[in-house]
């Protein structure tokens, strides 16, 4: 039998039990009434009955089969106890189901009381450090999950608070960095005053020599250097025969014609040709930048040319240098472009240096000959104004000639000194 059949059987038994109780109750009440009727009346009761008959309160007297007296119907009704209202019985209100429900409730209350006692014991042993979340009807597993959730919530709340504090500190640090950067990289208000106090007013800004334009100009200088080397057999003419040249004598030549200046030097060295060339090339390499092409050096610099009784001149300079090694000589050719910032004036130079072995002692001595040509070039094919040409001839070329004279003399003295020290 399944659960539904058992419930139906319980309900049927409960109904039969309630019916038997009602039947026995009615039989007992009827037997009690009959027993009361058959009991003899007392004298007081008889007087009451007679008085009621005289006054007409009792209309009809019903004779009953009694041994010694008769009773009316109203007296019988008053003498019998009032009938109780019949209670409606149902399966849900039967005694068996109610007892089972009460039993289940009692068991549930016992289990809850056991859990509460255990929880109270844990609280008493922990000393009240843990606060109860809620005294609800939950299992121990659910309470454990509640504890984990509370711990996770507290940790996340602490992490968020720490994150907010770190974010505020980072913002303050970033603001401080920006302020310091602004102070460190703030443009000085005196920038440019040197042009007013020392130089002439500039007319060409740094944008004139941008990356693209400087690359184009540098390519032009490289082409010019290669063109000079292709025609070098016609340009190079030694001034003195090596056989008649003294071993320790140096020469310096300078010539100025219109807007062109020429410089020439001859430096004999008691050094092998390759060693002398290596020393000079290492010096040039240390003061220049390597090019993307082999055997080539490039330089982009700003130079200042001091002029007596005049303001100093500022130039943007591009320098390209390349070496050509042959069996019996080594040739270095370079080209320069110098743009003056205060005037529409551009200076150009083309130069070469030749290392050859000495005819007297080729294995131990060599000669270095140099030639440089400096001239004024119009910008973009435009003609230079007479004032700029005159300024270039009288001022710029003269000042540059003095610098070149000092430079070549220093170079010759340095080479002779190095040669003497190496012996």
Legacy VTK file of the C-alpha trace (Angstrom):
# vtk DataFile Version 3.0
C-alpha trace
ASCII
DATASET POLYDATA
POINTS 423 float
0.000 0.000 0.000
1.237 3.501 -0.796
0.950 6.730 1.206
-2.406 7.797 -0.265
-4.062 4.470 0.677
-2.814 4.765 4.263
-4.209 8.289 4.560
-7.624 7.125 3.247
-7.689 4.201 5.726
-6.818 6.528 8.616
-9.624 8.887 7.673
-12.168 6.018 7.507
-11.175 4.672 10.910
-11.388 8.147 12.407
-14.897 8.642 11.025
-16.100 5.291 12.433
-14.624 6.121 15.831
-16.368 9.495 15.910
-19.711 7.879 14.945
-19.457 5.322 17.732
-18.725 8.055 20.253
-21.838 9.988 19.214
-24.051 6.871 19.319
-22.884 5.879 22.778
-23.367 9.427 23.985
-26.979 9.595 22.838
-27.800 6.204 24.391
-26.338 7.320 27.670
-28.339 10.564 27.652
-31.622 8.761 26.809
-31.092 6.203 29.541
-30.372 8.994 31.983
-33.599 10.802 31.044
-35.694 7.690 31.416
-34.102 6.969 34.757
-34.919 10.495 35.887
-38.555 10.128 34.819
-39.043 6.878 36.705
-37.647 8.369 39.914
-40.435 9.358 42.394
-41.227 13.075 42.897
-40.864 14.758 46.239
-43.638 16.700 48.073
-42.228 20.042 47.046
-42.242 19.003 43.419
-45.906 17.924 43.690
-46.890 21.328 45.151
-45.170 23.099 42.306
-46.995 20.988 39.779
-50.363 21.644 41.403
-49.789 25.387 41.552
-48.933 25.429 37.880
-52.100 23.555 37.017
-54.277 25.947 39.029
-52.854 29.061 37.417
-53.333 27.589 33.882
-49.675 27.580 32.969
-49.924 23.922 32.067
-52.496 23.511 29.305
-52.366 19.839 28.700
-51.209 17.135 30.982
-49.913 14.135 29.202
-50.422 10.908 30.975
-47.460 8.649 31.035
-47.339 5.009 31.933
-46.120 5.459 35.469
-46.688 3.633 38.629
-47.999 6.525 40.780
-48.002 9.930 38.790
-48.342 11.519 35.344
-46.046 14.313 33.816
-46.755 16.908 31.109
-44.668 17.331 27.954
-43.329 20.755 29.033
-42.259 19.358 32.352
-40.558 16.511 30.577
-38.723 18.970 28.339
-37.669 21.095 31.322
-36.614 18.072 33.239
-34.469 16.654 30.404
-30.961 18.256 29.888
-30.417 20.407 26.724
-29.111 18.481 23.725
-25.653 19.556 22.601
-25.022 20.692 19.013
-23.628 17.948 16.899
-20.021 18.562 15.976
-19.077 18.044 12.345
-16.300 15.567 11.989
-13.754 15.574 9.126
-10.645 13.665 8.177
-8.352 16.612 9.016
-9.887 17.015 12.508
-9.810 13.364 13.430
-7.998 12.389 16.569
-5.381 10.184 14.840
-4.214 12.859 12.348
-4.162 15.537 15.049
-2.067 13.330 17.261
0.379 12.717 14.431
0.609 16.442 13.700
1.238 17.214 17.331
3.894 14.529 17.426
5.681 15.977 14.372
5.545 19.494 15.829
6.979 18.254 19.097
9.847 16.512 17.292
10.573 19.682 15.280
10.607 21.808 18.402
12.950 19.362 20.081
15.380 19.499 17.137
15.301 23.303 17.110
15.883 23.414 20.838
18.894 21.102 20.457
20.345 23.358 17.728
19.774 26.477 19.798
21.417 24.886 22.812
24.456 23.933 20.701
24.633 27.456 19.223
24.376 28.951 22.709
27.188 26.683 23.878
29.425 27.872 20.979
28.692 31.489 21.834
29.522 30.927 25.473
32.822 29.190 24.618
33.875 31.889 22.090
33.403 34.615 24.682
30.980 36.651 22.586
33.536 37.610 19.925
31.380 36.404 17.075
28.118 38.212 16.565
25.164 36.045 15.555
23.873 36.907 12.110
20.288 35.816 12.760
18.565 33.159 14.857
16.706 31.589 11.964
15.801 28.073 11.010
18.864 27.326 8.867
21.171 24.405 8.587
24.757 24.411 9.767
26.019 24.387 6.160
24.012 27.509 5.384
25.400 29.214 8.488
28.931 28.330 7.377
28.296 29.861 3.950
26.985 32.965 5.667
30.270 33.195 7.563
32.301 32.878 4.357
30.183 35.531 2.671
30.699 37.904 5.595
34.479 37.404 5.474
34.529 38.003 1.712
32.449 41.144 2.102
34.746 42.531 4.789
37.849 41.795 2.705
36.360 43.419 -0.393
35.284 46.466 1.579
38.811 46.837 2.950
40.309 46.392 -0.534
38.029 49.046 -2.013
38.944 51.459 0.756
42.662 50.804 0.193
42.180 51.247 -3.552
40.508 54.607 -3.042
43.356 55.764 -0.812
45.978 54.646 -3.337
44.087 56.347 -6.169
44.004 59.613 -4.255
47.740 59.364 -3.537
48.445 58.591 -7.205
46.454 61.613 -8.344
48.307 63.853 -5.901
51.644 62.414 -7.035
50.741 62.947 -10.690
49.774 66.559 -10.025
53.059 67.092 -8.210
54.994 65.528 -11.103
53.207 67.773 -13.596
54.045 70.838 -11.534
57.709 69.836 -11.242
57.869 69.079 -14.956
56.370 72.460 -15.700
58.969 74.141 -13.521
61.901 72.156 -14.928
60.917 72.459 -18.587
59.549 75.945 -18.370
60.950 78.078 -21.127
63.241 80.730 -19.835
61.993 84.229 -20.532
65.542 85.189 -21.453
65.702 82.671 -24.301
66.462 84.618 -27.456
67.998 87.567 -25.681
71.436 86.453 -26.855
70.391 87.384 -30.389
69.609 90.892 -29.174
72.676 91.305 -26.985
75.238 89.224 -28.889
73.911 88.170 -32.292
71.998 89.910 -34.984
68.250 89.363 -35.260
67.508 85.939 -36.828
65.515 85.645 -40.036
65.834 81.842 -40.445
64.252 79.761 -37.681
65.010 76.161 -36.784
62.131 75.062 -39.011
64.243 75.970 -42.044
66.473 72.976 -41.322
63.778 70.398 -40.617
64.462 66.675 -40.827
63.196 66.323 -44.381
64.959 69.435 -45.676
68.241 68.649 -43.928
68.153 65.136 -45.401
67.655 66.583 -48.861
70.529 69.020 -48.391
72.754 66.253 -47.025
72.044 64.150 -50.121
73.096 67.088 -52.269
76.361 67.345 -50.348
77.032 63.626 -50.860
76.443 63.962 -54.594
78.819 66.896 -54.677
81.507 64.886 -52.866
81.159 61.989 -55.318
81.341 64.405 -58.245
84.552 65.905 -56.906
86.144 62.462 -56.596
85.188 61.519 -60.164
87.046 64.583 -61.432
89.742 64.452 -58.779
92.554 63.699 -61.246
91.986 67.155 -62.755
91.575 68.992 -59.438
94.533 67.562 -57.511
97.866 69.147 -58.467
100.769 68.832 -55.974
102.528 72.158 -55.481
105.981 70.857 -54.690
107.843 67.796 -55.804
108.413 65.417 -52.887
112.075 65.014 -53.758
112.739 68.717 -53.153
110.482 68.964 -50.067
112.182 69.234 -46.655
111.259 66.568 -44.168
110.137 68.931 -41.358
108.798 71.988 -43.220
105.054 72.801 -43.244
103.303 75.304 -45.510
100.064 77.253 -45.304
98.540 79.192 -48.220
95.575 81.560 -48.265
94.046 83.391 -51.258
90.997 85.668 -51.427
89.293 86.747 -54.667
85.928 88.545 -54.681
83.565 86.334 -52.657
85.841 83.256 -52.712
88.613 82.202 -50.340
91.035 79.313 -50.833
93.150 77.600 -48.173
95.937 75.092 -48.788
98.326 73.301 -46.450
101.133 70.782 -46.716
102.223 68.730 -43.718
105.116 66.245 -43.947
105.074 63.501 -41.323
107.667 60.940 -40.306
104.960 58.342 -40.202
103.779 55.663 -42.622
100.913 56.734 -44.841
98.371 54.233 -43.440
99.243 55.065 -39.837
98.908 58.806 -40.442
95.587 58.351 -42.224
94.243 56.080 -39.453
95.116 58.649 -36.811
93.386 61.505 -38.687
90.325 59.399 -39.541
89.868 58.295 -35.934
89.949 61.928 -34.866
87.303 62.867 -37.462
85.175 59.858 -36.510
85.165 60.875 -32.832
83.906 64.375 -33.674
81.264 63.382 -36.270
78.247 61.099 -36.670
78.214 57.852 -38.619
76.208 57.930 -41.827
73.921 55.253 -43.205
76.422 54.860 -46.049
79.870 53.256 -45.643
83.036 55.333 -45.296
80.927 58.446 -44.679
80.604 60.839 -41.754
77.882 63.458 -41.232
77.474 66.381 -38.849
74.613 68.780 -38.098
75.673 71.549 -35.712
75.066 75.175 -34.797
78.159 77.333 -34.827
78.874 80.871 -33.679
81.385 83.008 -35.532
82.831 85.833 -33.421
83.456 89.048 -35.344
85.528 91.952 -34.083
83.599 95.207 -33.574
80.397 93.449 -34.742
77.753 91.194 -33.296
78.566 87.492 -33.467
77.046 85.523 -36.340
75.033 82.364 -35.879
75.066 79.569 -38.504
73.325 76.260 -39.141
75.977 73.910 -40.513
75.701 70.618 -42.447
78.909 68.654 -42.961
79.465 65.563 -45.152
82.803 63.709 -45.345
83.805 60.552 -47.226
87.062 58.615 -47.650
88.411 56.885 -50.765
91.290 54.439 -50.242
93.559 53.670 -53.199
96.755 51.661 -53.532
99.210 54.541 -53.455
97.148 57.188 -51.685
94.104 57.878 -49.471
91.714 60.716 -50.317
89.267 62.426 -47.949
86.713 64.787 -49.511
84.162 66.854 -47.597
81.582 69.512 -48.312
79.972 72.038 -45.944
76.823 74.157 -46.028
76.497 77.031 -43.547
73.299 79.095 -43.420
73.500 82.428 -41.641
70.427 83.046 -39.473
70.470 86.843 -39.523
71.021 87.465 -43.248
70.136 85.965 -46.574
73.637 84.585 -46.803
74.793 81.011 -47.270
78.397 79.868 -47.198
79.573 76.778 -49.042
82.882 74.961 -48.876
84.421 72.059 -50.744
87.702 70.530 -49.583
89.936 67.507 -49.888
92.883 65.966 -48.068
95.361 63.579 -49.720
97.732 61.189 -47.916
100.689 60.008 -50.022
103.929 58.217 -49.086
107.095 60.244 -49.113
109.425 59.733 -52.071
112.444 59.882 -49.775
111.327 57.134 -47.358
107.934 55.695 -48.411
107.838 53.101 -45.615
108.435 55.562 -42.762
107.328 59.009 -43.989
104.240 60.486 -45.615
102.781 63.806 -46.706
99.281 65.218 -46.102
98.085 67.937 -48.486
94.791 69.795 -47.962
92.781 72.252 -50.000
89.582 74.133 -49.019
87.464 76.527 -51.067
84.954 78.821 -49.311
82.436 80.917 -51.237
79.092 82.686 -50.874
76.100 80.966 -52.510
72.653 82.480 -53.219
69.687 80.774 -51.539
67.302 79.024 -53.892
68.911 80.514 -56.986
68.114 84.035 -55.846
70.663 86.782 -56.176
72.302 88.016 -53.012
71.917 91.708 -52.267
75.029 93.869 -52.672
74.964 94.659 -48.963
75.017 90.962 -48.084
77.772 90.293 -50.612
79.864 93.116 -49.236
79.178 91.933 -45.685
80.160 88.417 -46.652
83.379 89.483 -48.340
84.537 92.012 -45.802
83.268 90.515 -42.573
82.341 86.843 -42.875
85.153 85.676 -45.132
87.723 87.639 -43.152
86.526 86.227 -39.836
86.302 82.713 -41.250
89.779 83.080 -42.747
91.206 83.879 -39.330
89.512 80.812 -37.859
90.779 78.560 -40.645
94.297 79.903 -40.270
94.282 79.083 -36.550
92.663 75.679 -37.184
95.156 74.504 -39.811
98.148 75.714 -37.826
96.905 73.810 -34.775
96.329 70.683 -36.875
99.813 70.825 -38.390
101.474 71.346 -35.028
99.473 68.506 -33.490
100.379 66.073 -36.283
104.081 66.941 -36.052
103.972 66.519 -32.269
102.257 63.136 -32.506
104.761 62.043 -35.141
107.724 63.011 -33.002
106.273 61.254 -29.950
105.743 58.018 -31.869
109.372 57.768 -32.931
LINES 1 424
423 0 1 2 3 4 5 6 7 8 9 10 11 12 13 14 15 16 17 18 19 20 21 22 23 24 25 26 27 28 29 30 31 32 33 34 35 36 37 38 39 40 41 42 43 44 45 46 47 48 49 50 51 52 53 54 55 56 57 58 59 60 61 62 63 64 65 66 67 68 69 70 71 72 73 74 75 76 77 78 79 80 81 82 83 84 85 86 87 88 89 90 91 92 93 94 95 96 97 98 99 100 101 102 103 104 105 106 107 108 109 110 111 112 113 114 115 116 117 118 119 120 121 122 123 124 125 126 127 128 129 130 131 132 133 134 135 136 137 138 139 140 141 142 143 144 145 146 147 148 149 150 151 152 153 154 155 156 157 158 159 160 161 162 163 164 165 166 167 168 169 170 171 172 173 174 175 176 177 178 179 180 181 182 183 184 185 186 187 188 189 190 191 192 193 194 195 196 197 198 199 200 201 202 203 204 205 206 207 208 209 210 211 212 213 214 215 216 217 218 219 220 221 222 223 224 225 226 227 228 229 230 231 232 233 234 235 236 237 238 239 240 241 242 243 244 245 246 247 248 249 250 251 252 253 254 255 256 257 258 259 260 261 262 263 264 265 266 267 268 269 270 271 272 273 274 275 276 277 278 279 280 281 282 283 284 285 286 287 288 289 290 291 292 293 294 295 296 297 298 299 300 301 302 303 304 305 306 307 308 309 310 311 312 313 314 315 316 317 318 319 320 321 322 323 324 325 326 327 328 329 330 331 332 333 334 335 336 337 338 339 340 341 342 343 344 345 346 347 348 349 350 351 352 353 354 355 356 357 358 359 360 361 362 363 364 365 366 367 368 369 370 371 372 373 374 375 376 377 378 379 380 381 382 383 384 385 386 387 388 389 390 391 392 393 394 395 396 397 398 399 400 401 402 403 404 405 406 407 408 409 410 411 412 413 414 415 416 417 418 419 420 421 422
